[in-house]
Amino acid sequence: MANNLTKVPMNELPIDKRIKCFDEVALGYDFDQALLEAQRCLNCKNAPCIMGCPVGVKIPNFIAALVDGNIKNSFE
């Protein structure tokens, strides 16, 4: 994977639909976008996500396990 630290913009519900419903605005990433974001996360040197997580999940470890295809380790 690339060593790119540029954030992948998340897909969002179009404004014309948002104003008429209460659906979720953030639509998430497709598989390729999620892989790019995972790589960006794994290249982060500061990991502010861990301090920002209310339960202290080591998010980079979780994502690394997912990237490696180790689903069991990812949720442990």
PyMOL commands that set and color helices and strands:
alter all, ss='L'
color gray80, all
select helices_A, chain A and resi 15-18+31-42+48-52+59-67+71-75
alter helices_A, ss='H'
color red, helices_A
select strands_A, chain A and resi 11-12+26-28
alter strands_A, ss='S'
color yellow, strands_A
deselect
rebuild
show_as cartoon
